Amino acid sequence: MTSTDAPQKKIDATGLACPLPLLKLKQALHGMAEGEAIHLIASDANSLTDIKRYCEIAGHDFKIIHQENQRLEFLISKKNS
């Protein structure tokens, strides 16, 4: 995926407590092709740690695209393991 490509899916997990943003991410990744991306928005501060760690373990690319106050936005690109 290049930086000019739009994500294939968008998840708005604003207002959801952990682990729900991570569970929504896992569900969305299921069935996606390698290289496809998800734009995830969350407001729970624990989401940063949980989602980053999950992506490290699963091998998915993880990038913080916005972090301000209680709004976190991530771009996750699926990698097959």
C-alpha positions as CSV (number, residue, x, y, z in Angstrom):
1,M,0.0,0.0,0.0
2,T,1.3,3.4,-0.8
3,S,0.7,6.5,1.2
4,T,-1.7,7.9,-1.4
5,D,-4.0,4.8,-1.3
6,A,-7.1,5.0,0.8
7,P,-7.7,2.4,3.4
8,Q,-10.2,-0.3,2.4
9,K,-12.0,-0.2,5.7
10,K,-12.6,2.4,8.4
11,I,-13.5,1.5,12.0
12,D,-14.8,4.1,14.4
13,A,-14.3,2.7,17.9
14,T,-14.7,6.1,19.6
15,G,-16.2,5.6,23.1
16,L,-15.5,1.9,23.3
17,A,-13.3,0.7,26.1
18,C,-10.5,-1.8,25.6
19,P,-10.5,-4.5,24.4
20,L,-13.4,-3.7,22.1
21,P,-11.3,-1.5,19.6
22,L,-8.8,-4.4,19.3
23,L,-11.6,-7.0,18.8
24,K,-13.2,-4.8,16.1
25,L,-9.8,-4.6,14.4
26,K,-9.3,-8.4,14.5
27,Q,-12.7,-9.0,13.1
28,A,-12.1,-6.5,10.3
29,L,-8.7,-8.0,9.4
30,H,-10.3,-11.4,9.0
31,G,-10.9,-12.0,5.3
32,M,-8.9,-9.0,4.1
33,A,-6.1,-9.5,1.6
34,E,-2.4,-8.8,2.4
35,G,-1.6,-5.2,1.9
36,E,-5.1,-3.9,2.5
37,A,-5.4,-1.3,5.2
38,I,-7.8,-0.2,8.0
39,H,-8.2,3.3,9.4
40,L,-9.0,2.8,13.1
41,I,-10.3,5.6,15.3
42,A,-10.3,5.1,19.1
43,S,-10.6,7.2,22.2
44,D,-9.5,4.7,24.9
45,A,-5.9,5.5,25.8
46,N,-5.1,1.8,26.3
47,S,-5.9,1.2,22.6
48,L,-2.5,2.6,21.6
49,T,-0.7,-0.1,23.6
50,D,-3.0,-2.9,22.8
51,I,-3.2,-2.4,19.1
52,K,0.5,-1.6,18.7
53,R,1.4,-4.8,20.6
54,Y,-1.1,-6.9,18.6
55,C,0.3,-5.6,15.3
56,E,3.9,-6.3,16.4
57,I,3.0,-9.9,17.3
58,A,0.8,-10.5,14.2
59,G,3.3,-8.8,11.9
60,H,0.9,-6.1,10.6
61,D,2.2,-2.7,9.7
62,F,1.1,-0.1,12.3
63,K,1.2,3.7,12.1
64,I,-0.2,6.4,14.3
65,I,-1.7,9.0,11.9
66,H,-3.2,11.3,14.5
67,Q,-3.0,11.6,18.3
68,E,-4.7,14.5,20.0
69,N,-6.4,14.7,23.4
70,Q,-8.5,11.5,23.6
71,R,-8.6,10.9,19.8
72,L,-6.3,8.3,18.4
73,E,-6.1,7.3,14.7
74,F,-4.2,4.4,13.4
75,L,-3.4,2.9,10.0
76,I,-3.0,-0.8,10.0
77,S,-1.9,-2.7,6.9
78,K,-2.5,-6.4,6.9
79,K,0.4,-8.8,6.5
80,N,0.0,-12.5,6.1
81,S,1.8,-14.5,8.7
